[in-house]
Amino acid sequence: MLEEQFKIEQGKHFEKKRMSQELHDGILGKLSGIRLNLFVLNKRKDVETVEKCLPYIKSLQDVEKEIRAISHNLSEGLFSDQVNFTKMISGLFENITGDSKLKLNLYFDELIDWKVVSNSTKIEVYRILQEGLHNIKKHAKANTVIVKMAQTETHIIIELIDNGVGFSNTTKSKGIGLKNMKERAEKINAELKIESQHNMGTTLSISILKTF
């Protein structure tokens, strides 16, 4: 058992080292080179200089793709089947509410088997709740936050509830964060609902169809 645990930790160490080297030697090196070249061309505005800038812009786009790929790989590892998803959600809320006066209540159905839920679904759920909590801290003026995870025969239901000032339908339709959350829900074919009334708080619910 100890030997198996050691191998797991050793694997984590090597993976972290590999990612660190990839960031330092690959991406940071490219960014430094691009920055130096653009700095030299910064004060020149002739056509020739503009043309010289184009390859560097392309290089920046390539670097962006590399960063996205690394971010994706890290996310996939973070939400692997071996990780207790409810503990991750608990940690998210405890870390963010820990430095505030928000009272946190968590109610999780322990019979939900998150191991059989796809990583992509867990990633989007995590990001939606993260965005929802950010909105509560920034706008709601709430003192209590409740997170519920339950299940029916066909769905997993997640609710994020606060007792803050709420908002109108007009405000809801204009919120960029709310738009992003709905787009994330659509990616995983989940239904996202937001119910809010002035001075009556807000309830955000995510309904995920069981496909397992």
Sine and cosine of phi, psi and omega as CSV:
sin_phi,cos_phi,sin_psi,cos_psi,sin_omega,cos_omega
0.00,0.00,-0.72,0.70,0.01,-1.00
-0.91,0.41,-0.62,0.78,0.01,-1.00
-0.90,0.43,-0.64,0.77,0.02,-1.00
-0.91,0.42,-0.67,0.74,0.03,-1.00
-0.89,0.45,-0.63,0.77,0.02,-1.00
-0.88,0.47,-0.67,0.74,0.01,-1.00
-0.89,0.45,-0.63,0.78,0.03,-1.00
-0.89,0.45,-0.74,0.67,-0.01,-1.00
-0.90,0.43,-0.62,0.79,0.03,-1.00
-0.90,0.44,-0.65,0.76,0.05,-1.00
-0.88,0.47,-0.67,0.74,0.04,-1.00
-0.88,0.48,-0.66,0.75,-0.02,-1.00
-0.89,0.46,-0.73,0.68,-0.01,-1.00
-0.90,0.44,-0.61,0.79,-0.01,-1.00
-0.92,0.39,-0.67,0.74,0.05,-1.00
-0.89,0.47,-0.66,0.75,0.01,-1.00
-0.90,0.44,-0.66,0.75,0.01,-1.00
-0.89,0.45,-0.71,0.71,-0.01,-1.00
-0.91,0.42,-0.63,0.78,0.02,-1.00
-0.89,0.46,-0.70,0.71,0.01,-1.00
-0.91,0.42,-0.62,0.79,0.00,-1.00
-0.89,0.45,-0.65,0.76,0.02,-1.00
-0.94,0.35,-0.72,0.70,-0.10,-1.00
-0.95,0.31,-0.79,0.61,-0.10,-0.99
-0.98,0.20,-0.58,0.82,-0.06,-1.00
-1.00,0.03,-0.96,0.28,-0.14,-0.99
-0.93,0.36,-0.74,0.67,-0.03,-1.00
-0.90,0.43,-0.60,0.80,0.05,-1.00
-0.89,0.45,-0.68,0.74,0.03,-1.00
-0.90,0.43,-0.68,0.73,-0.01,-1.00
-0.89,0.46,-0.65,0.76,0.02,-1.00
-0.89,0.46,-0.69,0.72,0.02,-1.00
-0.90,0.44,-0.69,0.73,0.02,-1.00
-0.90,0.44,-0.67,0.74,-0.02,-1.00
-0.87,0.48,-0.69,0.72,-0.01,-1.00
-0.90,0.43,-0.67,0.74,0.00,-1.00
-0.92,0.39,-0.65,0.76,0.02,-1.00
-0.94,0.35,-0.53,0.85,0.03,-1.00
-0.89,0.46,-0.65,0.76,0.02,-1.00
-0.90,0.44,-0.61,0.79,-0.06,-1.00
-1.00,0.04,-0.04,1.00,-0.16,-0.99
-0.84,0.54,-0.63,0.77,-0.13,-0.99
-1.00,-0.05,0.07,1.00,0.00,-1.00
-0.95,-0.31,0.68,-0.73,-0.10,-1.00
-0.81,-0.58,0.22,0.97,0.00,-1.00
-0.97,0.25,0.24,-0.97,-0.07,-1.00
-0.86,0.51,-0.66,0.76,-0.02,-1.00
-0.87,0.50,-0.65,0.76,0.00,-1.00
-0.92,0.39,-0.67,0.74,0.03,-1.00
-0.85,0.52,-0.68,0.74,0.01,-1.00
-0.90,0.43,-0.58,0.82,0.03,-1.00
-0.92,0.38,-0.46,0.89,-0.02,-1.00
-0.96,0.29,-0.46,0.89,-0.11,-0.99
-0.84,0.54,-0.70,0.72,0.03,-1.00
-0.88,0.48,-0.56,0.83,0.00,-1.00
-0.94,0.35,-0.58,0.81,0.07,-1.00
-0.90,0.45,-0.66,0.75,0.05,-1.00
-0.88,0.47,-0.63,0.78,0.03,-1.00
-0.89,0.46,-0.64,0.77,0.04,-1.00
-0.89,0.46,-0.63,0.78,0.04,-1.00
-0.90,0.44,-0.62,0.78,0.03,-1.00
-0.91,0.42,-0.65,0.76,0.03,-1.00
-0.89,0.45,-0.66,0.75,0.03,-1.00
-0.85,0.53,-0.67,0.74,0.02,-1.00
-0.89,0.45,-0.64,0.77,0.01,-1.00
-0.90,0.44,-0.68,0.74,0.00,-1.00
-0.89,0.46,-0.68,0.74,0.02,-1.00
-0.88,0.47,-0.64,0.77,-0.01,-1.00
-0.91,0.42,-0.69,0.73,0.02,-1.00
-0.91,0.42,-0.68,0.74,0.03,-1.00
-0.86,0.51,-0.67,0.75,0.01,-1.00
-0.89,0.45,-0.69,0.72,-0.01,-1.00
-0.90,0.44,-0.64,0.76,0.03,-1.00
-0.91,0.42,-0.67,0.74,0.00,-1.00
-0.90,0.44,-0.68,0.74,0.00,-1.00
-0.88,0.48,-0.64,0.76,0.03,-1.00
-0.93,0.36,-0.61,0.79,-0.04,-1.00
-0.89,0.45,-0.59,0.81,-0.07,-1.00
-0.96,-0.28,0.53,0.85,-0.03,-1.00
-0.92,0.38,0.27,-0.96,-0.05,-1.00
-0.88,0.47,-0.36,0.93,-0.05,-1.00
-0.99,0.17,-0.16,0.99,-0.06,-1.00
-1.00,-0.07,0.71,-0.71,0.06,-1.00
-0.96,0.26,0.95,-0.33,-0.12,-0.99
-0.91,0.42,-0.63,0.77,-0.01,-1.00
-0.90,0.43,-0.56,0.83,0.06,-1.00
-0.92,0.39,-0.58,0.81,0.04,-1.00
-0.91,0.42,-0.68,0.74,0.03,-1.00
-0.91,0.42,-0.69,0.73,0.04,-1.00
-0.85,0.52,-0.71,0.70,0.01,-1.00
-0.88,0.47,-0.65,0.76,0.03,-1.00
-0.84,0.54,-0.77,0.64,-0.07,-1.00
-0.96,0.29,-0.61,0.79,0.01,-1.00
-0.92,0.40,-0.62,0.79,0.02,-1.00
-0.92,0.39,-0.67,0.74,-0.08,-1.00
-0.98,0.19,-0.58,0.82,0.00,-1.00
-1.00,0.07,-0.24,0.97,-0.07,-1.00
-0.88,0.48,-0.52,0.85,-0.03,-1.00
-0.99,-0.14,0.32,0.95,0.00,-1.00
-0.75,-0.66,-0.02,-1.00,0.00,-1.00
-1.00,-0.08,0.19,0.98,0.00,-1.00
-0.94,0.35,0.76,-0.65,0.11,-0.99
-1.00,0.02,0.76,-0.65,-0.11,-0.99
-0.92,-0.39,0.78,-0.63,0.09,-1.00
-0.83,-0.56,0.82,-0.57,-0.02,-1.00
-0.90,-0.43,0.77,-0.64,0.03,-1.00
-0.77,-0.64,0.97,-0.23,-0.08,-1.00
-0.90,-0.45,0.74,-0.67,0.14,-0.99
-0.97,0.25,0.93,-0.36,-0.08,-1.00
-0.94,0.33,-0.19,0.98,0.00,-1.00
-1.00,0.10,-0.15,0.99,0.07,-1.00
-0.92,0.38,0.83,-0.56,-0.02,-1.00
-0.99,-0.10,1.00,-0.03,-0.05,-1.00
-0.95,0.31,-0.27,0.96,-0.01,-1.00
-0.91,0.42,-0.45,0.89,-0.03,-1.00
-1.00,-0.05,-0.02,1.00,0.07,-1.00
-1.00,0.05,0.69,-0.73,-0.08,-1.00
-0.88,0.47,0.50,-0.87,0.05,-1.00
-0.85,0.53,-0.65,0.76,-0.03,-1.00
-0.88,0.47,-0.62,0.79,0.04,-1.00
-0.91,0.40,-0.71,0.71,-0.01,-1.00
-0.90,0.43,-0.61,0.79,0.03,-1.00
-0.88,0.48,-0.74,0.67,-0.04,-1.00
-0.92,0.39,-0.63,0.77,0.05,-1.00
-0.88,0.47,-0.71,0.70,0.02,-1.00
-0.86,0.52,-0.71,0.70,-0.03,-1.00
-0.93,0.38,-0.60,0.80,0.04,-1.00
-0.89,0.45,-0.73,0.69,0.01,-1.00
-0.91,0.42,-0.60,0.80,0.05,-1.00
-0.88,0.48,-0.72,0.70,0.02,-1.00
-0.91,0.40,-0.65,0.76,0.02,-1.00
-0.89,0.46,-0.67,0.74,0.02,-1.00
-0.92,0.40,-0.62,0.79,0.06,-1.00
-0.86,0.51,-0.68,0.73,0.01,-1.00
-0.90,0.44,-0.63,0.78,0.02,-1.00
-0.89,0.46,-0.74,0.67,-0.02,-1.00
-0.91,0.42,-0.58,0.81,-0.10,-0.99
-0.99,0.12,-0.60,0.80,-0.19,-0.98
-0.85,-0.52,-0.49,0.87,-0.27,-0.96
-0.97,0.23,-0.45,0.89,-0.10,-0.99
0.84,0.54,0.63,0.78,-0.03,-1.00
-1.00,0.00,0.35,-0.94,0.14,-0.99
-0.88,-0.48,-0.07,1.00,0.02,-1.00
-0.67,-0.75,0.71,-0.71,0.07,-1.00
-0.80,-0.60,0.73,-0.69,0.02,-1.00
-0.86,-0.52,0.74,-0.68,0.09,-1.00
-0.86,-0.50,0.82,-0.58,0.01,-1.00
-0.85,-0.53,0.68,-0.74,0.13,-0.99
-0.78,-0.62,0.89,-0.45,-0.01,-1.00
-0.71,-0.71,0.08,-1.00,0.02,-1.00
-0.56,-0.83,0.49,-0.87,0.17,-0.99
-0.93,-0.37,-0.16,-0.99,0.03,-1.00
-0.91,0.41,-0.45,0.89,-0.12,-0.99
-0.90,-0.44,-0.30,0.95,-0.13,-0.99
-0.67,-0.74,0.43,-0.90,0.26,-0.96
-0.98,-0.21,0.78,-0.62,-0.05,-1.00
-0.91,-0.41,0.82,-0.58,0.03,-1.00
-0.87,-0.50,0.76,-0.65,0.00,-1.00
-0.81,-0.58,0.69,-0.73,0.10,-1.00
-0.87,-0.49,0.91,-0.41,-0.15,-0.99
-0.85,-0.53,0.69,-0.72,0.12,-0.99
-0.74,-0.67,0.32,-0.95,-0.01,-1.00
-0.95,-0.32,0.56,0.83,-0.08,-1.00
-0.99,0.12,-0.37,-0.93,-0.13,-0.99
-0.98,0.21,-0.24,0.97,-0.01,-1.00
0.94,0.34,-0.10,-1.00,0.03,-1.00
-0.35,-0.94,0.25,-0.97,-0.04,-1.00
-1.00,0.07,0.21,-0.98,0.06,-1.00
-0.89,0.46,-0.55,0.83,0.02,-1.00
-0.90,0.44,-0.72,0.69,0.03,-1.00
-0.89,0.45,-0.65,0.76,-0.02,-1.00
-0.88,0.48,-0.67,0.75,-0.06,-1.00
-0.94,0.33,-0.36,0.93,-0.05,-1.00
-1.00,-0.07,-0.17,0.99,-0.10,-0.99
-0.96,0.27,0.83,-0.56,0.02,-1.00
-0.92,0.39,-0.66,0.75,0.01,-1.00
-0.87,0.49,-0.65,0.76,0.01,-1.00
-0.92,0.39,-0.61,0.79,0.05,-1.00
-0.89,0.46,-0.69,0.73,0.01,-1.00
-0.88,0.47,-0.65,0.76,0.00,-1.00
-0.90,0.44,-0.67,0.74,0.01,-1.00
-0.90,0.43,-0.62,0.78,0.03,-1.00
-0.90,0.43,-0.63,0.78,0.04,-1.00
-0.90,0.44,-0.66,0.75,0.01,-1.00
-0.90,0.44,-0.65,0.76,0.00,-1.00
-0.89,0.45,-0.55,0.83,0.00,-1.00
-0.86,0.52,-0.54,0.84,-0.07,-1.00
-0.94,-0.33,0.28,0.96,0.02,-1.00
0.83,0.55,0.58,0.81,0.06,-1.00
-0.99,-0.16,0.40,-0.92,0.05,-1.00
-0.98,-0.20,0.81,-0.58,0.01,-1.00
-0.91,-0.42,0.80,-0.60,0.03,-1.00
-0.83,-0.56,0.59,-0.80,0.05,-1.00
-0.78,-0.63,0.88,-0.48,0.03,-1.00
-0.89,-0.46,0.79,-0.61,-0.06,-1.00
-0.50,-0.87,0.59,-0.81,0.10,-0.99
-0.71,-0.70,0.50,-0.87,-0.03,-1.00
-0.85,0.53,0.82,-0.57,0.00,-1.00
0.88,0.48,0.32,0.95,0.00,-1.00
-0.84,-0.54,0.17,0.99,0.04,-1.00
0.99,0.17,-0.06,-1.00,-0.07,-1.00
-0.68,-0.74,0.61,-0.79,0.11,-0.99
-0.83,-0.55,0.85,-0.52,0.08,-1.00
-0.95,-0.30,0.81,-0.59,-0.01,-1.00
-0.81,-0.59,0.63,-0.78,0.04,-1.00
-0.86,-0.52,0.82,-0.57,0.02,-1.00
-0.91,-0.41,0.90,-0.44,-0.08,-1.00
-0.94,-0.35,0.84,-0.54,0.02,-1.00
-0.94,0.33,0.76,-0.65,0.06,-1.00
-0.96,0.29,0.81,-0.59,0.03,-1.00
-0.86,-0.51,0.38,0.92,-0.06,-1.00
-0.79,-0.61,0.00,0.00,0.00,0.00
